Amino acid sequence: MCYLGPRFCSGGCLDKITGDDSGYWRENRNAAASILSLVRANISAALASYDTVSEASVTVLYQRLRTLLLLDPPTPEFIMKMWGVVANSGMRVLGLAPMNEELDNAVTVFLLALHWLGGGGMGDPVIKCVQDSAITILAGLQHDLYL
């Protein structure tokens, strides 16, 4: 069911033995994958500075995926794709890598690390997702105290 944008759907069951994902959150994950590819295309078309792209790649990407990621936490494969999109956008602006090339984990970790840690300063959408999840949990616990 699509309600105000996010897809609240769990239309199947996950087979834990075979790992078959034949329906369980499939619509949600397909929507997240299409948003990821759309953001990748938009970032590749933009000609901006490194600071602008590093801020936009995280804020635009995360804001588009926020509700979907809070409903259904991302898989490790999807996390690697998100990191790849963010790191690749920074590399492309610097003129060091084309948009479709897979980056090494060391380059991705370097680009996602904060400036004061000696990194590239690109934001990490997974950290933002964990922060929002923690805020939601704490707000729920705080609300429960007053009932």
C-alpha positions as protocol buffer text, in pm:
chain_id: "A"
residue {
  index: 1
  type: MET
  ca { x: 0 y: 0 z: 0 }
}
residue {
  index: 2
  type: CYS
  ca { x: 145 y: 335 z: -100 }
}
residue {
  index: 3
  type: TYR
  ca { x: 51 y: 604 z: 152 }
}
residue {
  index: 4
  type: LEU
  ca { x: 206 y: 950 z: 120 }
}
residue {
  index: 5
  type: GLY
  ca { x: 505 y: 815 z: -70 }
}
residue {
  index: 6
  type: PRO
  ca { x: 659 y: 528 z: 127 }
}
residue {
  index: 7
  type: ARG
  ca { x: 551 y: 178 z: 52 }
}
residue {
  index: 8
  type: PHE
  ca { x: 425 y: 6 z: 365 }
}
residue {
  index: 9
  type: CYS
  ca { x: 426 y: -344 z: 226 }
}
residue {
  index: 10
  type: SER
  ca { x: 523 y: -684 z: 350 }
}
residue {
  index: 11
  type: GLY
  ca { x: 354 y: -889 z: 85 }
}
residue {
  index: 12
  type: GLY
  ca { x: 517 y: -1225 z: 137 }
}
residue {
  index: 13
  type: CYS
  ca { x: 743 y: -1412 z: 368 }
}
residue {
  index: 14
  type: LEU
  ca { x: 1118 y: -1446 z: 383 }
}
residue {
  index: 15
  type: ASP
  ca { x: 1243 y: -1802 z: 356 }
}
residue {
  index: 16
  type: LYS
  ca { x: 1525 y: -1804 z: 612 }
}
residue {
  index: 17
  type: ILE
  ca { x: 1662 y: -2136 z: 488 }
}
residue {
  index: 18
  type: THR
  ca { x: 1715 y: -2040 z: 124 }
}
residue {
  index: 19
  type: GLY
  ca { x: 1724 y: -1663 z: 175 }
}
residue {
  index: 20
  type: ASP
  ca { x: 1459 y: -1619 z: -94 }
}
residue {
  index: 21
  type: ASP
  ca { x: 1321 y: -1266 z: -83 }
}
residue {
  index: 22
  type: SER
  ca { x: 1012 y: -1336 z: -290 }
}
residue {
  index: 23
  type: GLY
  ca { x: 783 y: -1061 z: -180 }
}
residue {
  index: 24
  type: TYR
  ca { x: 878 y: -962 z: 172 }
}
residue {
  index: 25
  type: TRP
  ca { x: 941 y: -587 z: 146 }
}
residue {
  index: 26
  type: ARG
  ca { x: 1012 y: -631 z: -226 }
}
residue {
  index: 27
  type: GLU
  ca { x: 818 y: -317 z: -326 }
}
residue {
  index: 28
  type: ASN
  ca { x: 1002 y: -114 z: -64 }
}
residue {
  index: 29
  type: ARG
  ca { x: 1344 y: -239 z: -177 }
}
residue {
  index: 30
  type: ASN
  ca { x: 1261 y: -188 z: -544 }
}
residue {
  index: 31
  type: ALA
  ca { x: 1152 y: 170 z: -471 }
}
residue {
  index: 32
  type: ALA
  ca { x: 1476 y: 231 z: -276 }
}
residue {
  index: 33
  type: ALA
  ca { x: 1685 y: 89 z: -562 }
}
residue {
  index: 34
  type: SER
  ca { x: 1509 y: 310 z: -817 }
}
residue {
  index: 35
  type: ILE
  ca { x: 1561 y: 618 z: -597 }
}
residue {
  index: 36
  type: LEU
  ca { x: 1928 y: 527 z: -564 }
}
residue {
  index: 37
  type: SER
  ca { x: 1973 y: 499 z: -940 }
}
residue {
  index: 38
  type: LEU
  ca { x: 1782 y: 825 z: -996 }
}
residue {
  index: 39
  type: VAL
  ca { x: 1998 y: 1014 z: -747 }
}
residue {
  index: 40
  type: ARG
  ca { x: 2311 y: 865 z: -907 }
}
residue {
  index: 41
  type: ALA
  ca { x: 2198 y: 990 z: -1248 }
}
residue {
  index: 42
  type: ASN
  ca { x: 2113 y: 1337 z: -1115 }
}
residue {
  index: 43
  type: ILE
  ca { x: 2446 y: 1372 z: -936 }
}
residue {
  index: 44
  type: SER
  ca { x: 2636 y: 1261 z: -1245 }
}
residue {
  index: 45
  type: ALA
  ca { x: 2458 y: 1529 z: -1451 }
}
residue {
  index: 46
  type: ALA
  ca { x: 2539 y: 1809 z: -1206 }
}
residue {
  index: 47
  type: LEU
  ca { x: 2857 y: 2008 z: -1254 }
}
residue {
  index: 48
  type: ALA
  ca { x: 2930 y: 2147 z: -910 }
}
residue {
  index: 49
  type: SER
  ca { x: 3210 y: 2184 z: -659 }
}
residue {
  index: 50
  type: TYR
  ca { x: 3324 y: 1902 z: -432 }
}
residue {
  index: 51
  type: ASP
  ca { x: 3164 y: 2060 z: -124 }
}
residue {
  index: 52
  type: THR
  ca { x: 2831 y: 2105 z: -301 }
}
residue {
  index: 53
  type: VAL
  ca { x: 2826 y: 1750 z: -434 }
}
residue {
  index: 54
  type: SER
  ca { x: 2936 y: 1600 z: -102 }
}
residue {
  index: 55
  type: GLU
  ca { x: 2654 y: 1781 z: 79 }
}
residue {
  index: 56
  type: ALA
  ca { x: 2392 y: 1718 z: -189 }
}
residue {
  index: 57
  type: SER
  ca { x: 2478 y: 1353 z: -242 }
}
residue {
  index: 58
  type: VAL
  ca { x: 2413 y: 1275 z: 121 }
}
residue {
  index: 59
  type: THR
  ca { x: 2124 y: 1509 z: 196 }
}
residue {
  index: 60
  type: VAL
  ca { x: 1929 y: 1447 z: -123 }
}
residue {
  index: 61
  type: LEU
  ca { x: 2002 y: 1075 z: -122 }
}
residue {
  index: 62
  type: TYR
  ca { x: 1917 y: 1028 z: 244 }
}
residue {
  index: 63
  type: GLN
  ca { x: 1605 y: 1247 z: 244 }
}
residue {
  index: 64
  type: ARG
  ca { x: 1467 y: 1052 z: -51 }
}
residue {
  index: 65
  type: LEU
  ca { x: 1542 y: 717 z: 117 }
}
residue {
  index: 66
  type: ARG
  ca { x: 1482 y: 807 z: 482 }
}
residue {
  index: 67
  type: THR
  ca { x: 1134 y: 666 z: 534 }
}
residue {
  index: 68
  type: LEU
  ca { x: 1207 y: 355 z: 330 }
}
residue {
  index: 69
  type: LEU
  ca { x: 1524 y: 285 z: 531 }
}
residue {
  index: 70
  type: LEU
  ca { x: 1351 y: 343 z: 865 }
}
residue {
  index: 71
  type: LEU
  ca { x: 1071 y: 103 z: 770 }
}
residue {
  index: 72
  type: ASP
  ca { x: 1300 y: -168 z: 637 }
}
residue {
  index: 73
  type: PRO
  ca { x: 1665 y: -143 z: 750 }
}
residue {
  index: 74
  type: PRO
  ca { x: 1900 y: -169 z: 453 }
}
residue {
  index: 75
  type: THR
  ca { x: 2079 y: -490 z: 365 }
}
residue {
  index: 76
  type: PRO
  ca { x: 2462 y: -493 z: 358 }
}
residue {
  index: 77
  type: GLU
  ca { x: 2451 y: -504 z: -22 }
}
residue {
  index: 78
  type: PHE
  ca { x: 2231 y: -194 z: -36 }
}
residue {
  index: 79
  type: ILE
  ca { x: 2456 y: -16 z: 213 }
}
residue {
  index: 80
  type: MET
  ca { x: 2753 y: -83 z: -15 }
}
residue {
  index: 81
  type: LYS
  ca { x: 2555 y: 58 z: -310 }
}
residue {
  index: 82
  type: MET
  ca { x: 2469 y: 374 z: -113 }
}
residue {
  index: 83
  type: TRP
  ca { x: 2829 y: 420 z: -8 }
}
residue {
  index: 84
  type: GLY
  ca { x: 2936 y: 364 z: -368 }
}
residue {
  index: 85
  type: VAL
  ca { x: 2700 y: 632 z: -499 }
}
residue {
  index: 86
  type: VAL
  ca { x: 2821 y: 887 z: -244 }
}
residue {
  index: 87
  type: ALA
  ca { x: 3191 y: 808 z: -284 }
}
residue {
  index: 88
  type: ASN
  ca { x: 3169 y: 782 z: -661 }
}
residue {
  index: 89
  type: SER
  ca { x: 3003 y: 1124 z: -687 }
}
residue {
  index: 90
  type: GLY
  ca { x: 3294 y: 1276 z: -495 }
}
residue {
  index: 91
  type: MET
  ca { x: 3550 y: 1098 z: -709 }
}
residue {
  index: 92
  type: ARG
  ca { x: 3375 y: 1207 z: -1028 }
}
residue {
  index: 93
  type: VAL
  ca { x: 3374 y: 1574 z: -926 }
}
residue {
  index: 94
  type: LEU
  ca { x: 3746 y: 1550 z: -851 }
}
residue {
  index: 95
  type: GLY
  ca { x: 3797 y: 1399 z: -1197 }
}
residue {
  index: 96
  type: LEU
  ca { x: 3933 y: 1072 z: -1060 }
}
residue {
  index: 97
  type: ALA
  ca { x: 3668 y: 814 z: -1146 }
}
residue {
  index: 98
  type: PRO
  ca { x: 3377 y: 768 z: -1386 }
}
residue {
  index: 99
  type: MET
  ca { x: 3029 y: 724 z: -1239 }
}
residue {
  index: 100
  type: ASN
  ca { x: 2990 y: 357 z: -1332 }
}
residue {
  index: 101
  type: GLU
  ca { x: 3318 y: 230 z: -1189 }
}
residue {
  index: 102
  type: GLU
  ca { x: 3315 y: 31 z: -866 }
}
residue {
  index: 103
  type: LEU
  ca { x: 3537 y: 181 z: -599 }
}
residue {
  index: 104
  type: ASP
  ca { x: 3768 y: 0 z: -363 }
}
residue {
  index: 105
  type: ASN
  ca { x: 3654 y: -21 z: 0 }
}
residue {
  index: 106
  type: ALA
  ca { x: 3959 y: 177 z: 116 }
}
residue {
  index: 107
  type: VAL
  ca { x: 3873 y: 467 z: -116 }
}
residue {
  index: 108
  type: THR
  ca { x: 3509 y: 459 z: -7 }
}
residue {
  index: 109
  type: VAL
  ca { x: 3601 y: 457 z: 363 }
}
residue {
  index: 110
  type: PHE
  ca { x: 3847 y: 742 z: 308 }
}
residue {
  index: 111
  type: LEU
  ca { x: 3591 y: 957 z: 127 }
}
residue {
  index: 112
  type: LEU
  ca { x: 3316 y: 891 z: 383 }
}
residue {
  index: 113
  type: ALA
  ca { x: 3542 y: 970 z: 681 }
}
residue {
  index: 114
  type: LEU
  ca { x: 3502 y: 1312 z: 840 }
}
residue {
  index: 115
  type: HIS
  ca { x: 3750 y: 1593 z: 767 }
}
residue {
  index: 116
  type: TRP
  ca { x: 3875 y: 1605 z: 1124 }
}
residue {
  index: 117
  type: LEU
  ca { x: 3953 y: 1233 z: 1099 }
}
residue {
  index: 118
  type: GLY
  ca { x: 4164 y: 1296 z: 789 }
}
residue {
  index: 119
  type: GLY
  ca { x: 3900 y: 1182 z: 541 }
}
residue {
  index: 120
  type: GLY
  ca { x: 3727 y: 1326 z: 239 }
}
residue {
  index: 121
  type: GLY
  ca { x: 3431 y: 1461 z: 434 }
}
residue {
  index: 122
  type: MET
  ca { x: 3154 y: 1302 z: 226 }
}
residue {
  index: 123
  type: GLY
  ca { x: 2863 y: 1226 z: 458 }
}
residue {
  index: 124
  type: ASP
  ca { x: 2759 y: 873 z: 540 }
}
residue {
  index: 125
  type: PRO
  ca { x: 2386 y: 805 z: 486 }
}
residue {
  index: 126
  type: VAL
  ca { x: 2403 y: 495 z: 706 }
}
residue {
  index: 127
  type: ILE
  ca { x: 2514 y: 702 z: 1006 }
}
residue {
  index: 128
  type: LYS
  ca { x: 2221 y: 937 z: 946 }
}
residue {
  index: 129
  type: CYS
  ca { x: 1986 y: 636 z: 932 }
}
residue {
  index: 130
  type: VAL
  ca { x: 2121 y: 500 z: 1262 }
}
residue {
  index: 131
  type: GLN
  ca { x: 2086 y: 844 z: 1422 }
}
residue {
  index: 132
  type: ASP
  ca { x: 1725 y: 876 z: 1307 }
}
residue {
  index: 133
  type: SER
  ca { x: 1645 y: 524 z: 1428 }
}
residue {
  index: 134
  type: ALA
  ca { x: 1791 y: 605 z: 1769 }
}
residue {
  index: 135
  type: ILE
  ca { x: 1592 y: 929 z: 1789 }
}
residue {
  index: 136
  type: THR
  ca { x: 1272 y: 742 z: 1701 }
}
residue {
  index: 137
  type: ILE
  ca { x: 1339 y: 475 z: 1965 }
}
residue {
  index: 138
  type: LEU
  ca { x: 1423 y: 732 z: 2232 }
}
residue {
  index: 139
  type: ALA
  ca { x: 1115 y: 937 z: 2147 }
}
residue {
  index: 140
  type: GLY
  ca { x: 901 y: 626 z: 2177 }
}
residue {
  index: 141
  type: LEU
  ca { x: 1055 y: 541 z: 2514 }
}
residue {
  index: 142
  type: GLN
  ca { x: 1008 y: 898 z: 2636 }
}
residue {
  index: 143
  type: HIS
  ca { x: 646 y: 894 z: 2523 }
}
residue {
  index: 144
  type: ASP
  ca { x: 593 y: 564 z: 2703 }
}
residue {
  index: 145
  type: LEU
  ca { x: 709 y: 715 z: 3032 }
}
residue {
  index: 146
  type: TYR
  ca { x: 419 y: 960 z: 3040 }
}
residue {
  index: 147
  type: LEU
  ca { x: 142 y: 710 z: 2967 }
}
